[in-house]
Amino acid sequence: MGIWYLEGKFDLGPEISRRGLSVKSMTIGRDSAAEFPVVSPGISRFHARIDHVENYPVIVDLQSTNGTFVNRQRIFQATRLEHGDVIHLAELEMRVIDSDRQTTPKPKSEEDLGNETVFFSEKELSQTFPTGVRELGALIATRALNMHFQPIYRSATRIPFGYEVLGRGQYPGIPTDPLSLFNIAESDNKEVELSALMRRVGVELAAAHNLQGYIFINTHPAEMKDQETLLASLYELRRDFPDIPLVFEVHEQAIAAVSSLNSFKEELKKIGIRFAFDDFGVGQSRLLELLEAQPDIVKFDRVLIADLDKVDKNKSNLLRRLVGFAKDLSIETLAEGVETAGELQVCEDIGFELYQGYYFARPAPATQFI
């Protein structure tokens, strides 16, 4: 068991700081006599107390005016706190951390705000810290994922060229969608672990259900900051699934320097994994530079594909030039997010080679594509 502490914006400013829970009992309130005085008119003079019971912190509401909340649920009795729990005392938001490392900043000086209490609506609870850290840890430990797959097609056939693996959670108490899961993971530095787990479970399911074609696997931008660790996880994946054709996707915005990709691509090539840029064209002004990095596949984002049959020709002409430039470099082009027959027709006229989107199929469990 590590050292317990609270982290939050205790002075209601922009900076997050930490406060150690090193004493047996600590009262939180705006009164200067509280062990943890907080400058906030929504907090009662003595709002809540945190005790230590059997090595765990336990929070008790002291009949405060605006209530004490744990994971956005108001409490009315002593409640044991776990790592990752989010506490709200009126507008003050804190997260409970169990760690072997402790930083205990000196409390800033506060002025007694007197006896007047400002009433506070429960709807105004801040959202700085996502709840679900504990549940996410259990999801990772139990591999509670229900991965979905979305087929990718060549223009000349309706036989799938491959499938993209898309993460879905299935652990009670937290969302299932990947955006929410990674939001929780990032708040606890588990985004790399979650990303690697999603790749592995996805490839395992693809192999178990004998999905034919390339399996497109994703990465989290944080993984590109430690390419050695990332490559190690891909080596293990290739070792365990030597016969599965893989395409490794990297979001273009995660690429700080194109020059750094050359050695990374070479390592992927050695183990037979193709390389793709994902979401190409989202907020980037260096499109030609990225194409010159010569990935095997470029996935043009939905933002470039949407309503191609309804907008002026400038958008389609830009895409035509980019697709042509990619073909000159022997890069395959994929139109992402194709949703209508009209969009598909324009994409085919432009010369895209691969297609993915709701027009063909929505993401679904692997069993649907057997």
NORDAUR-V415141 format. One record per residue. N is the residue number from 0. RES is the residue in one letter. SS is DSSP state (alpha for helix, beta for strand, coil for the rest). Layout:
N:RES:SS
N:RES:SS
//
This chain:
0:M:coil
1:G:coil
2:I:beta
3:W:beta
4:Y:beta
5:L:beta
6:E:beta
7:G:beta
8:K:coil
9:F:coil
10:D:coil
11:L:coil
12:G:coil
13:P:coil
14:E:coil
15:I:coil
16:S:beta
17:R:beta
18:R:beta
19:G:beta
20:L:coil
21:S:coil
22:V:coil
23:K:coil
24:S:beta
25:M:beta
26:T:beta
27:I:beta
28:G:beta
29:R:coil
30:D:coil
31:S:coil
32:A:coil
33:A:coil
34:E:coil
35:F:beta
36:P:beta
37:V:coil
38:V:coil
39:S:coil
40:P:coil
41:G:coil
42:I:coil
43:S:coil
44:R:coil
45:F:coil
46:H:coil
47:A:beta
48:R:beta
49:I:beta
50:D:beta
51:H:beta
52:V:beta
53:E:coil
54:N:coil
55:Y:beta
56:P:beta
57:V:beta
58:I:beta
59:V:beta
60:D:beta
61:L:coil
62:Q:coil
63:S:coil
64:T:coil
65:N:coil
66:G:coil
67:T:beta
68:F:beta
69:V:beta
70:N:coil
71:R:coil
72:Q:beta
73:R:beta
74:I:coil
75:F:coil
76:Q:coil
77:A:coil
78:T:beta
79:R:beta
80:L:coil
81:E:coil
82:H:coil
83:G:coil
84:D:coil
85:V:beta
86:I:beta
87:H:beta
88:L:beta
89:A:coil
90:E:coil
91:L:beta
92:E:beta
93:M:beta
94:R:beta
95:V:beta
96:I:beta
97:D:beta
98:S:beta
99:D:coil
100:R:coil
101:Q:coil
102:T:coil
103:T:coil
104:P:coil
105:K:coil
106:P:coil
107:K:coil
108:S:coil
109:E:coil
110:E:coil
111:D:coil
112:L:coil
113:G:coil
114:N:coil
115:E:coil
116:T:coil
117:V:coil
118:F:coil
119:F:coil
120:S:coil
121:E:alpha
122:K:alpha
123:E:alpha
124:L:coil
125:S:coil
126:Q:coil
127:T:coil
128:F:coil
129:P:coil
130:T:coil
131:G:coil
132:V:alpha
133:R:alpha
134:E:alpha
135:L:alpha
136:G:alpha
137:A:alpha
138:L:alpha
139:I:alpha
140:A:alpha
141:T:alpha
142:R:coil
143:A:coil
144:L:beta
145:N:coil
146:M:coil
147:H:beta
148:F:beta
149:Q:beta
150:P:beta
151:I:beta
152:Y:beta
153:R:beta
154:S:coil
155:A:coil
156:T:coil
157:R:coil
158:I:coil
159:P:beta
160:F:beta
161:G:beta
162:Y:beta
163:E:beta
164:V:beta
165:L:beta
166:G:coil
167:R:beta
168:G:beta
169:Q:coil
170:Y:coil
171:P:coil
172:G:coil
173:I:coil
174:P:coil
175:T:coil
176:D:beta
177:P:alpha
178:L:alpha
179:S:alpha
180:L:alpha
181:F:alpha
182:N:alpha
183:I:alpha
184:A:alpha
185:E:alpha
186:S:alpha
187:D:coil
188:N:coil
189:K:coil
190:E:alpha
191:V:alpha
192:E:alpha
193:L:alpha
194:S:alpha
195:A:alpha
196:L:alpha
197:M:alpha
198:R:alpha
199:R:alpha
200:V:alpha
201:G:alpha
202:V:alpha
203:E:alpha
204:L:alpha
205:A:alpha
206:A:alpha
207:A:alpha
208:H:coil
209:N:coil
210:L:coil
211:Q:coil
212:G:coil
213:Y:beta
214:I:beta
215:F:beta
216:I:beta
217:N:coil
218:T:coil
219:H:coil
220:P:alpha
221:A:alpha
222:E:alpha
223:M:alpha
224:K:alpha
225:D:coil
226:Q:alpha
227:E:alpha
228:T:alpha
229:L:alpha
230:L:alpha
231:A:alpha
232:S:alpha
233:L:alpha
234:Y:alpha
235:E:alpha
236:L:alpha
237:R:alpha
238:R:alpha
239:D:alpha
240:F:coil
241:P:coil
242:D:coil
243:I:coil
244:P:coil
245:L:beta
246:V:beta
247:F:beta
248:E:beta
249:V:beta
250:H:beta
251:E:alpha
252:Q:alpha
253:A:alpha
254:I:coil
255:A:coil
256:A:coil
257:V:alpha
258:S:alpha
259:S:alpha
260:L:alpha
261:N:alpha
262:S:alpha
263:F:alpha
264:K:alpha
265:E:alpha
266:E:alpha
267:L:alpha
268:K:alpha
269:K:alpha
270:I:coil
271:G:coil
272:I:beta
273:R:beta
274:F:beta
275:A:beta
276:F:beta
277:D:beta
278:D:beta
279:F:beta
280:G:coil
281:V:coil
282:G:coil
283:Q:coil
284:S:coil
285:R:coil
286:L:alpha
287:L:alpha
288:E:alpha
289:L:alpha
290:L:alpha
291:E:alpha
292:A:coil
293:Q:coil
294:P:coil
295:D:coil
296:I:beta
297:V:beta
298:K:beta
299:F:beta
300:D:coil
301:R:alpha
302:V:alpha
303:L:alpha
304:I:alpha
305:A:coil
306:D:coil
307:L:coil
308:D:coil
309:K:coil
310:V:coil
311:D:coil
312:K:alpha
313:N:alpha
314:K:alpha
315:S:alpha
316:N:alpha
317:L:alpha
318:L:alpha
319:R:alpha
320:R:alpha
321:L:alpha
322:V:alpha
323:G:alpha
324:F:alpha
325:A:alpha
326:K:alpha
327:D:alpha
328:L:coil
329:S:coil
330:I:coil
331:E:beta
332:T:beta
333:L:beta
334:A:beta
335:E:coil
336:G:coil
337:V:coil
338:E:coil
339:T:coil
340:A:alpha
341:G:alpha
342:E:alpha
343:L:alpha
344:Q:alpha
345:V:alpha
346:C:alpha
347:E:alpha
348:D:alpha
349:I:alpha
350:G:coil
351:F:coil
352:E:coil
353:L:beta
354:Y:beta
355:Q:coil
356:G:coil
357:Y:coil
358:Y:coil
359:F:coil
360:A:coil
361:R:coil
362:P:coil
363:A:beta
364:P:beta
365:A:alpha
366:T:alpha
367:Q:alpha
368:F:alpha
369:I:coil
//
